[in-house]
Amino acid sequence: QVQLVESGGGLVQAGGSLRVSCAASGGIANIYRMGWYRQAPGKQRELVAVITRGGNINYADSVKGRFTISRDNAKNTVSLQMNNLKPEDTAVYYCGSGPVWDGGLRYWGQGTQVTVSS
């Protein structure tokens, strides 16, 4: 099992920046892949960005050029720097992790709210 604890988030005006971070503890095999999904009210959870232990990154088209994901393998942390935020970025952001043999994320944190005002 993996425990994921998010921090950061909050309220910011459009055009501003926020950073969310996530610390993982537990089975290291289950944090080969770490990343962020988000869920806005009335919408399905969607991919934001995912990074593997080796540094391969996948971004949603909607955040490319604005968001940057990074991880510290020694500390088992992953962070998401969000710049030029838009009101449509408002959502609960969930940190997730997954093992190498799983193409997705299967362990989740409790989520942190990001609100962008116009």
Secondary structure, DSSP 8 states (H G I E B T S, - for coil): -EEEEEEE-EEEETT--EEEEEEEEE-GGGGSEEEEEEE-TTS--EEEEEEETT--EEE-GGGTTTEEEEEETTTTEEEEEE-S--GGG-EEEEEEEE-TTSSS--EE---EEEEEE-
